[in-house]
Amino acid sequence: MARAGEALRFAGPLLRAQVAEAWRQALPQLVGVRRFDLAQVPAIDSAGIALLAELAARAGETVAVDGPPPEYAALCAAYRLGPALAFVT
């Protein structure tokens, strides 16, 4: 994971086994983030979606998501998350 301007770039799968380490890496880089770049994320599961949603909430800004993996849309729909990873009623 790396910071590039207002983007936080994730690399590798965002699966349950990787979420704790991704959290530790992302949290100190979160201030000023407005985009999550997932172009290098080949797979994501519900734990990865939960990670992104919590990071987006803590960012304090509306966060856009670029280059999500194929499972992303279905998981967001299942958990009723909108484009900015916030719960939608």
Biopython code that builds the backbone (N, CA, C, O; Angstrom):
import numpy as np
from Bio.PDB.StructureBuilder import StructureBuilder

atoms = [
    (1, "MET", "N", (0.845, -1.166, 0.000)),
    (1, "MET", "CA", (0.000, 0.000, 0.000)),
    (1, "MET", "C", (0.894, 1.232, 0.000)),
    (1, "MET", "O", (1.935, 1.263, 0.655)),
    (2, "ALA", "N", (0.469, 2.242, -0.743)),
    (2, "ALA", "CA", (1.260, 3.463, -0.836)),
    (2, "ALA", "C", (0.346, 4.658, -1.016)),
    (2, "ALA", "O", (-0.743, 4.541, -1.579)),
    (3, "ARG", "N", (0.781, 5.776, -0.549)),
    (3, "ARG", "CA", (0.058, 7.023, -0.712)),
    (3, "ARG", "C", (0.575, 7.722, -1.950)),
    (3, "ARG", "O", (1.785, 7.805, -2.161)),
    (4, "ALA", "N", (-0.335, 8.225, -2.774)),
    (4, "ALA", "CA", (0.029, 8.990, -3.968)),
    (4, "ALA", "C", (-0.892, 10.194, -4.033)),
    (4, "ALA", "O", (-2.008, 10.093, -4.542)),
    (5, "GLY", "N", (-0.447, 11.316, -3.532)),
    (5, "GLY", "CA", (-1.297, 12.505, -3.482)),
    (5, "GLY", "C", (-2.506, 12.249, -2.602)),
    (5, "GLY", "O", (-2.363, 11.895, -1.432)),
    (6, "GLU", "N", (-3.697, 12.427, -3.161)),
    (6, "GLU", "CA", (-4.937, 12.198, -2.407)),
    (6, "GLU", "C", (-5.420, 10.759, -2.500)),
    (6, "GLU", "O", (-6.502, 10.435, -2.010)),
    (7, "ALA", "N", (-4.629, 9.895, -3.121)),
    (7, "ALA", "CA", (-5.024, 8.491, -3.308)),
    (7, "ALA", "C", (-4.245, 7.570, -2.378)),
    (7, "ALA", "O", (-3.058, 7.765, -2.117)),
    (8, "LEU", "N", (-4.951, 6.574, -1.896)),
    (8, "LEU", "CA", (-4.323, 5.485, -1.168)),
    (8, "LEU", "C", (-4.386, 4.279, -2.099)),
    (8, "LEU", "O", (-5.467, 3.788, -2.425)),
    (9, "ARG", "N", (-3.219, 3.809, -2.522)),
    (9, "ARG", "CA", (-3.143, 2.721, -3.501)),
    (9, "ARG", "C", (-2.932, 1.392, -2.786)),
    (9, "ARG", "O", (-1.947, 1.189, -2.075)),
    (10, "PHE", "N", (-3.880, 0.507, -2.995)),
    (10, "PHE", "CA", (-3.808, -0.828, -2.419)),
    (10, "PHE", "C", (-3.225, -1.774, -3.450)),
    (10, "PHE", "O", (-3.435, -1.598, -4.650)),
    (11, "ALA", "N", (-2.491, -2.780, -2.987)),
    (11, "ALA", "CA", (-1.918, -3.789, -3.885)),
    (11, "ALA", "C", (-2.064, -5.154, -3.228)),
    (11, "ALA", "O", (-1.840, -5.311, -2.028)),
    (12, "GLY", "N", (-2.439, -6.124, -4.025)),
    (12, "GLY", "CA", (-2.644, -7.468, -3.509)),
    (12, "GLY", "C", (-4.084, -7.662, -3.075)),
    (12, "GLY", "O", (-4.863, -6.709, -3.046)),
    (13, "PRO", "N", (-4.439, -8.888, -2.739)),
    (13, "PRO", "CA", (-5.820, -9.172, -2.363)),
    (13, "PRO", "C", (-6.208, -8.491, -1.051)),
    (13, "PRO", "O", (-5.380, -8.329, -0.154)),
    (14, "LEU", "N", (-7.466, -8.099, -0.953)),
    (14, "LEU", "CA", (-8.015, -7.569, 0.296)),
    (14, "LEU", "C", (-8.997, -8.608, 0.826)),
    (14, "LEU", "O", (-10.216, -8.465, 0.727)),
    (15, "LEU", "N", (-8.416, -9.649, 1.386)),
    (15, "LEU", "CA", (-9.173, -10.761, 1.943)),
    (15, "LEU", "C", (-8.965, -10.792, 3.448)),
    (15, "LEU", "O", (-8.068, -10.131, 3.971)),
    (16, "ARG", "N", (-9.783, -11.548, 4.131)),
    (16, "ARG", "CA", (-9.752, -11.589, 5.596)),
    (16, "ARG", "C", (-8.338, -11.724, 6.147)),
    (16, "ARG", "O", (-7.993, -11.061, 7.126)),
    (17, "ALA", "N", (-7.531, -12.553, 5.549)),
    (17, "ALA", "CA", (-6.171, -12.789, 6.046)),
    (17, "ALA", "C", (-5.271, -11.557, 5.937)),
    (17, "ALA", "O", (-4.299, -11.439, 6.683)),
    (18, "GLN", "N", (-5.579, -10.644, 5.022)),
    (18, "GLN", "CA", (-4.739, -9.469, 4.813)),
    (18, "GLN", "C", (-5.278, -8.199, 5.478)),
    (18, "GLN", "O", (-4.579, -7.187, 5.530)),
    (19, "VAL", "N", (-6.497, -8.241, 5.981)),
    (19, "VAL", "CA", (-7.154, -7.020, 6.446)),
    (19, "VAL", "C", (-6.449, -6.382, 7.632)),
    (19, "VAL", "O", (-6.292, -5.161, 7.653)),
    (20, "ALA", "N", (-6.022, -7.151, 8.613)),
    (20, "ALA", "CA", (-5.376, -6.562, 9.796)),
    (20, "ALA", "C", (-4.107, -5.794, 9.407)),
    (20, "ALA", "O", (-3.877, -4.686, 9.889)),
    (21, "GLU", "N", (-3.299, -6.377, 8.547)),
    (21, "GLU", "CA", (-2.077, -5.689, 8.112)),
    (21, "GLU", "C", (-2.411, -4.468, 7.262)),
    (21, "GLU", "O", (-1.766, -3.428, 7.397)),
    (22, "ALA", "N", (-3.401, -4.581, 6.395)),
    (22, "ALA", "CA", (-3.811, -3.439, 5.571)),
    (22, "ALA", "C", (-4.301, -2.296, 6.461)),
    (22, "ALA", "O", (-4.021, -1.130, 6.185)),
    (23, "TRP", "N", (-5.025, -2.626, 7.517)),
    (23, "TRP", "CA", (-5.508, -1.614, 8.464)),
    (23, "TRP", "C", (-4.325, -0.883, 9.100)),
    (23, "TRP", "O", (-4.306, 0.346, 9.160)),
    (24, "ARG", "N", (-3.347, -1.643, 9.570)),
    (24, "ARG", "CA", (-2.166, -1.028, 10.207)),
    (24, "ARG", "C", (-1.418, -0.109, 9.238)),
    (24, "ARG", "O", (-0.915, 0.942, 9.638)),
    (25, "GLN", "N", (-1.347, -0.502, 7.979)),
    (25, "GLN", "CA", (-0.643, 0.319, 6.996)),
    (25, "GLN", "C", (-1.449, 1.542, 6.584)),
    (25, "GLN", "O", (-0.882, 2.615, 6.380)),
    (26, "ALA", "N", (-2.749, 1.395, 6.461)),
    (26, "ALA", "CA", (-3.588, 2.472, 5.929)),
    (26, "ALA", "C", (-3.850, 3.584, 6.938)),
    (26, "ALA", "O", (-3.833, 4.760, 6.577)),
    (27, "LEU", "N", (-4.090, 3.233, 8.178)),
    (27, "LEU", "CA", (-4.526, 4.213, 9.165)),
    (27, "LEU", "C", (-3.613, 5.434, 9.272)),
    (27, "LEU", "O", (-4.122, 6.554, 9.273)),
    (28, "PRO", "N", (-2.294, 5.277, 9.363)),
    (28, "PRO", "CA", (-1.451, 6.469, 9.470)),
    (28, "PRO", "C", (-1.384, 7.306, 8.191)),
    (28, "PRO", "O", (-0.917, 8.445, 8.224)),
    (29, "GLN", "N", (-1.840, 6.759, 7.080)),
    (29, "GLN", "CA", (-1.772, 7.476, 5.800)),
    (29, "GLN", "C", (-3.113, 8.099, 5.409)),
    (29, "GLN", "O", (-3.229, 8.659, 4.319)),
    (30, "LEU", "N", (-4.102, 8.016, 6.254)),
    (30, "LEU", "CA", (-5.481, 8.315, 5.887)),
    (30, "LEU", "C", (-5.814, 9.800, 5.774)),
    (30, "LEU", "O", (-6.708, 10.159, 5.008)),
    (31, "VAL", "N", (-5.142, 10.657, 6.494)),
    (31, "VAL", "CA", (-5.470, 12.081, 6.479)),
    (31, "VAL", "C", (-5.330, 12.645, 5.063)),
    (31, "VAL", "O", (-4.273, 12.528, 4.441)),
    (32, "GLY", "N", (-6.391, 13.249, 4.568)),
    (32, "GLY", "CA", (-6.369, 13.868, 3.251)),
    (32, "GLY", "C", (-6.669, 12.937, 2.090)),
    (32, "GLY", "O", (-6.656, 13.369, 0.937)),
    (33, "VAL", "N", (-6.940, 11.662, 2.370)),
    (33, "VAL", "CA", (-7.249, 10.704, 1.299)),
    (33, "VAL", "C", (-8.645, 10.980, 0.750)),
    (33, "VAL", "O", (-9.598, 11.156, 1.509)),
    (34, "ARG", "N", (-8.753, 11.016, -0.573)),
    (34, "ARG", "CA", (-10.041, 11.218, -1.240)),
    (34, "ARG", "C", (-10.336, 10.127, -2.253)),
    (34, "ARG", "O", (-11.426, 10.085, -2.824)),
    (35, "ARG", "N", (-9.364, 9.234, -2.484)),
    (35, "ARG", "CA", (-9.554, 8.140, -3.441)),
    (35, "ARG", "C", (-8.870, 6.889, -2.922)),
    (35, "ARG", "O", (-7.788, 6.947, -2.338)),
    (36, "PHE", "N", (-9.523, 5.757, -3.148)),
    (36, "PHE", "CA", (-8.892, 4.463, -2.938)),
    (36, "PHE", "C", (-8.635, 3.897, -4.325)),
    (36, "PHE", "O", (-9.571, 3.720, -5.105)),
    (37, "ASP", "N", (-7.391, 3.615, -4.638)),
    (37, "ASP", "CA", (-7.014, 3.031, -5.922)),
    (37, "ASP", "C", (-6.884, 1.525, -5.722)),
    (37, "ASP", "O", (-5.965, 1.053, -5.052)),
    (38, "LEU", "N", (-7.820, 0.774, -6.315)),
    (38, "LEU", "CA", (-7.842, -0.679, -6.166)),
    (38, "LEU", "C", (-7.413, -1.395, -7.440)),
    (38, "LEU", "O", (-7.653, -2.594, -7.581)),
    (39, "ALA", "N", (-6.793, -0.694, -8.353)),
    (39, "ALA", "CA", (-6.415, -1.281, -9.638)),
    (39, "ALA", "C", (-5.481, -2.485, -9.483)),
    (39, "ALA", "O", (-5.465, -3.362, -10.347)),
    (40, "GLN", "N", (-4.718, -2.542, -8.419)),
    (40, "GLN", "CA", (-3.786, -3.655, -8.192)),
    (40, "GLN", "C", (-4.329, -4.662, -7.180)),
    (40, "GLN", "O", (-3.575, -5.465, -6.631)),
    (41, "VAL", "N", (-5.640, -4.615, -6.937)),
    (41, "VAL", "CA", (-6.285, -5.557, -6.014)),
    (41, "VAL", "C", (-7.005, -6.612, -6.848)),
    (41, "VAL", "O", (-8.033, -6.316, -7.457)),
    (42, "PRO", "N", (-6.485, -7.833, -6.884)),
    (42, "PRO", "CA", (-7.095, -8.861, -7.724)),
    (42, "PRO", "C", (-8.357, -9.481, -7.135)),
    (42, "PRO", "O", (-9.173, -10.033, -7.872)),
    (43, "ALA", "N", (-8.529, -9.397, -5.811)),
    (43, "ALA", "CA", (-9.688, -10.019, -5.164)),
    (43, "ALA", "C", (-10.008, -9.285, -3.871)),
    (43, "ALA", "O", (-9.131, -8.732, -3.206)),
    (44, "ILE", "N", (-11.296, -9.298, -3.537)),
    (44, "ILE", "CA", (-11.758, -8.679, -2.299)),
    (44, "ILE", "C", (-12.897, -9.523, -1.752)),
    (44, "ILE", "O", (-13.668, -10.107, -2.513)),
    (45, "ASP", "N", (-13.003, -9.587, -0.414)),
    (45, "ASP", "CA", (-14.111, -10.289, 0.208)),
    (45, "ASP", "C", (-14.822, -9.341, 1.169)),
    (45, "ASP", "O", (-14.524, -8.147, 1.201)),
    (46, "SER", "N", (-15.747, -9.865, 1.943)),
    (46, "SER", "CA", (-16.533, -8.998, 2.827)),
    (46, "SER", "C", (-15.658, -8.293, 3.861)),
    (46, "SER", "O", (-15.952, -7.162, 4.247)),
    (47, "ALA", "N", (-14.602, -8.939, 4.309)),
    (47, "ALA", "CA", (-13.688, -8.288, 5.258)),
    (47, "ALA", "C", (-12.971, -7.114, 4.597)),
    (47, "ALA", "O", (-12.759, -6.079, 5.229)),
    (48, "GLY", "N", (-12.604, -7.269, 3.343)),
    (48, "GLY", "CA", (-11.975, -6.172, 2.604)),
    (48, "GLY", "C", (-12.926, -5.012, 2.392)),
    (48, "GLY", "O", (-12.527, -3.852, 2.494)),
    (49, "ILE", "N", (-14.187, -5.317, 2.097)),
    (49, "ILE", "CA", (-15.197, -4.263, 1.944)),
    (49, "ILE", "C", (-15.396, -3.533, 3.269)),
    (49, "ILE", "O", (-15.499, -2.307, 3.299)),
    (50, "ALA", "N", (-15.447, -4.287, 4.358)),
    (50, "ALA", "CA", (-15.600, -3.666, 5.684)),
    (50, "ALA", "C", (-14.412, -2.758, 5.990)),
    (50, "ALA", "O", (-14.586, -1.668, 6.535)),
    (51, "LEU", "N", (-13.212, -3.204, 5.642)),
    (51, "LEU", "CA", (-12.016, -2.382, 5.827)),
    (51, "LEU", "C", (-12.144, -1.069, 5.069)),
    (51, "LEU", "O", (-11.938, 0.003, 5.638)),
    (52, "LEU", "N", (-12.484, -1.150, 3.786)),
    (52, "LEU", "CA", (-12.599, 0.063, 2.972)),
    (52, "LEU", "C", (-13.690, 0.984, 3.495)),
    (52, "LEU", "O", (-13.507, 2.201, 3.528)),
    (53, "ALA", "N", (-14.823, 0.422, 3.904)),
    (53, "ALA", "CA", (-15.924, 1.242, 4.417)),
    (53, "ALA", "C", (-15.509, 1.977, 5.691)),
    (53, "ALA", "O", (-15.821, 3.156, 5.858)),
    (54, "GLU", "N", (-14.816, 1.293, 6.577)),
    (54, "GLU", "CA", (-14.373, 1.938, 7.814)),
    (54, "GLU", "C", (-13.305, 2.992, 7.536)),
    (54, "GLU", "O", (-13.326, 4.068, 8.134)),
    (55, "LEU", "N", (-12.385, 2.695, 6.646)),
    (55, "LEU", "CA", (-11.376, 3.693, 6.284)),
    (55, "LEU", "C", (-12.028, 4.912, 5.642)),
    (55, "LEU", "O", (-11.642, 6.045, 5.928)),
    (56, "ALA", "N", (-13.011, 4.688, 4.777)),
    (56, "ALA", "CA", (-13.711, 5.806, 4.138)),
    (56, "ALA", "C", (-14.418, 6.659, 5.187)),
    (56, "ALA", "O", (-14.389, 7.887, 5.108)),
    (57, "ALA", "N", (-15.044, 6.026, 6.156)),
    (57, "ALA", "CA", (-15.733, 6.767, 7.215)),
    (57, "ALA", "C", (-14.745, 7.587, 8.038)),
    (57, "ALA", "O", (-15.044, 8.718, 8.421)),
    (58, "ARG", "N", (-13.590, 7.032, 8.307)),
    (58, "ARG", "CA", (-12.577, 7.743, 9.100)),
    (58, "ARG", "C", (-11.851, 8.825, 8.314)),
    (58, "ARG", "O", (-11.286, 9.744, 8.905)),
    (59, "ALA", "N", (-11.861, 8.727, 7.001)),
    (59, "ALA", "CA", (-11.164, 9.719, 6.178)),
    (59, "ALA", "C", (-11.772, 11.106, 6.341)),
    (59, "ALA", "O", (-11.082, 12.111, 6.167)),
    (60, "GLY", "N", (-13.052, 11.167, 6.672)),
    (60, "GLY", "CA", (-13.694, 12.460, 6.884)),
    (60, "GLY", "C", (-14.018, 13.194, 5.600)),
    (60, "GLY", "O", (-14.496, 14.328, 5.638)),
    (61, "GLU", "N", (-13.770, 12.579, 4.489)),
    (61, "GLU", "CA", (-14.048, 13.147, 3.171)),
    (61, "GLU", "C", (-14.843, 12.114, 2.390)),
    (61, "GLU", "O", (-14.883, 10.943, 2.769)),
    (62, "THR", "N", (-15.471, 12.534, 1.313)),
    (62, "THR", "CA", (-16.069, 11.567, 0.411)),
    (62, "THR", "C", (-14.946, 10.896, -0.352)),
    (62, "THR", "O", (-14.127, 11.563, -0.985)),
    (63, "VAL", "N", (-14.912, 9.593, -0.292)),
    (63, "VAL", "CA", (-13.833, 8.836, -0.920)),
    (63, "VAL", "C", (-14.359, 8.145, -2.172)),
    (63, "VAL", "O", (-15.365, 7.437, -2.123)),
    (64, "ALA", "N", (-13.684, 8.351, -3.278)),
    (64, "ALA", "CA", (-14.015, 7.671, -4.531)),
    (64, "ALA", "C", (-13.178, 6.400, -4.617)),
    (64, "ALA", "O", (-12.099, 6.309, -4.032)),
    (65, "VAL", "N", (-13.692, 5.427, -5.354)),
    (65, "VAL", "CA", (-12.983, 4.157, -5.528)),
    (65, "VAL", "C", (-12.673, 3.984, -7.004)),
    (65, "VAL", "O", (-13.569, 4.035, -7.848)),
    (66, "ASP", "N", (-11.407, 3.782, -7.308)),
    (66, "ASP", "CA", (-10.958, 3.577, -8.691)),
    (66, "ASP", "C", (-10.493, 2.145, -8.884)),
    (66, "ASP", "O", (-9.815, 1.588, -8.021)),
    (67, "GLY", "N", (-10.854, 1.545, -10.013)),
    (67, "GLY", "CA", (-10.344, 0.236, -10.413)),
    (67, "GLY", "C", (-10.694, -0.919, -9.505)),
    (67, "GLY", "O", (-9.823, -1.736, -9.210)),
    (68, "PRO", "N", (-11.943, -1.027, -9.041)),
    (68, "PRO", "CA", (-12.274, -2.118, -8.124)),
    (68, "PRO", "C", (-12.242, -3.484, -8.810)),
    (68, "PRO", "O", (-12.464, -3.583, -10.017)),
    (69, "PRO", "N", (-11.963, -4.545, -8.030)),
    (69, "PRO", "CA", (-11.980, -5.896, -8.595)),
    (69, "PRO", "C", (-13.423, -6.335, -8.890)),
    (69, "PRO", "O", (-14.368, -5.697, -8.426)),
    (70, "PRO", "N", (-13.594, -7.407, -9.651)),
    (70, "PRO", "CA", (-14.926, -7.830, -10.087)),
    (70, "PRO", "C", (-15.945, -8.053, -8.962)),
    (70, "PRO", "O", (-17.122, -7.739, -9.139)),
    (71, "GLU", "N", (-15.524, -8.581, -7.822)),
    (71, "GLU", "CA", (-16.458, -8.879, -6.731)),
    (71, "GLU", "C", (-16.972, -7.637, -6.012)),
    (71, "GLU", "O", (-17.966, -7.703, -5.289)),
    (72, "TYR", "N", (-16.316, -6.535, -6.204)),
    (72, "TYR", "CA", (-16.584, -5.314, -5.452)),
    (72, "TYR", "C", (-18.045, -4.865, -5.554)),
    (72, "TYR", "O", (-18.682, -4.607, -4.533)),
    (73, "ALA", "N", (-18.571, -4.770, -6.751)),
    (73, "ALA", "CA", (-19.934, -4.262, -6.934)),
    (73, "ALA", "C", (-20.964, -5.143, -6.239)),
    (73, "ALA", "O", (-21.876, -4.632, -5.588)),
    (74, "ALA", "N", (-20.830, -6.451, -6.368)),
    (74, "ALA", "CA", (-21.786, -7.366, -5.736)),
    (74, "ALA", "C", (-21.711, -7.281, -4.214)),
    (74, "ALA", "O", (-22.738, -7.328, -3.537)),
    (75, "LEU", "N", (-20.504, -7.157, -3.677)),
    (75, "LEU", "CA", (-20.362, -7.036, -2.220)),
    (75, "LEU", "C", (-20.944, -5.719, -1.717)),
    (75, "LEU", "O", (-21.606, -5.690, -0.679)),
    (76, "CYS", "N", (-20.704, -4.643, -2.436)),
    (76, "CYS", "CA", (-21.284, -3.356, -2.031)),
    (76, "CYS", "C", (-22.807, -3.427, -2.063)),
    (76, "CYS", "O", (-23.475, -2.917, -1.163)),
    (77, "ALA", "N", (-23.345, -4.045, -3.077)),
    (77, "ALA", "CA", (-24.800, -4.193, -3.175)),
    (77, "ALA", "C", (-25.331, -5.046, -2.024)),
    (77, "ALA", "O", (-26.357, -4.710, -1.431)),
    (78, "ALA", "N", (-24.660, -6.126, -1.706)),
    (78, "ALA", "CA", (-25.096, -7.009, -0.626)),
    (78, "ALA", "C", (-25.108, -6.298, 0.722)),
    (78, "ALA", "O", (-25.978, -6.554, 1.555)),
    (79, "TYR", "N", (-24.156, -5.418, 0.932)),
    (79, "TYR", "CA", (-24.060, -4.694, 2.202)),
    (79, "TYR", "C", (-24.684, -3.300, 2.141)),
    (79, "TYR", "O", (-24.564, -2.510, 3.077)),
    (80, "ARG", "N", (-25.344, -3.018, 1.034)),
    (80, "ARG", "CA", (-26.056, -1.742, 0.815)),
    (80, "ARG", "C", (-25.144, -0.532, 1.009)),
    (80, "ARG", "O", (-25.472, 0.415, 1.723)),
    (81, "LEU", "N", (-23.995, -0.599, 0.350)),
    (81, "LEU", "CA", (-23.037, 0.506, 0.398)),
    (81, "LEU", "C", (-23.100, 1.264, -0.916)),
    (81, "LEU", "O", (-23.141, 0.669, -1.993)),
    (82, "GLY", "N", (-23.108, 2.596, -0.810)),
    (82, "GLY", "CA", (-23.133, 3.441, -1.985)),
    (82, "GLY", "C", (-21.736, 3.640, -2.556)),
    (82, "GLY", "O", (-20.777, 3.029, -2.084)),
    (83, "PRO", "N", (-21.617, 4.494, -3.571)),
    (83, "PRO", "CA", (-20.330, 4.723, -4.229)),
    (83, "PRO", "C", (-19.219, 5.212, -3.293)),
    (83, "PRO", "O", (-18.042, 4.940, -3.529)),
    (84, "ALA", "N", (-19.594, 5.928, -2.240)),
    (84, "ALA", "CA", (-18.581, 6.428, -1.293)),
    (84, "ALA", "C", (-18.404, 5.484, -0.110)),
    (84, "ALA", "O", (-17.825, 5.862, 0.908)),
    (85, "LEU", "N", (-18.908, 4.239, -0.244)),
    (85, "LEU", "CA", (-18.782, 3.200, 0.780)),
    (85, "LEU", "C", (-19.542, 3.511, 2.061)),
    (85, "LEU", "O", (-19.181, 3.017, 3.129)),
    (86, "ALA", "N", (-20.579, 4.316, 1.971)),
    (86, "ALA", "CA", (-21.444, 4.606, 3.107)),
    (86, "ALA", "C", (-22.728, 3.810, 2.953)),
    (86, "ALA", "O", (-23.171, 3.539, 1.837)),
    (87, "PHE", "N", (-23.317, 3.440, 4.069)),
    (87, "PHE", "CA", (-24.558, 2.675, 4.077)),
    (87, "PHE", "C", (-25.665, 3.500, 3.433)),
    (87, "PHE", "O", (-25.831, 4.681, 3.737)),
    (88, "VAL", "N", (-26.420, 2.863, 2.541)),
    (88, "VAL", "CA", (-27.520, 3.514, 1.849)),
    (88, "VAL", "C", (-28.806, 2.814, 2.254)),
    (88, "VAL", "O", (-28.889, 1.586, 2.209)),
    (89, "THR", "N", (-29.799, 3.580, 2.647)),
    (89, "THR", "CA", (-31.075, 2.965, 3.038)),
    (89, "THR", "C", (-31.987, 2.754, 1.863)),
    (89, "THR", "O", (-33.097, 2.247, 2.027)),
]
sb = StructureBuilder()
sb.init_structure("model")
sb.init_model(0)
sb.init_chain("A")
sb.init_seg("    ")
for serial, (resi, resn, name, xyz) in enumerate(atoms, 1):
    if name == "N":
        sb.init_residue(resn, " ", resi, " ")
    sb.init_atom(name, np.array(xyz, "f"), 0.0, 1.0, " ", f" {name:<3s}", serial, name[0])
structure = sb.get_structure()
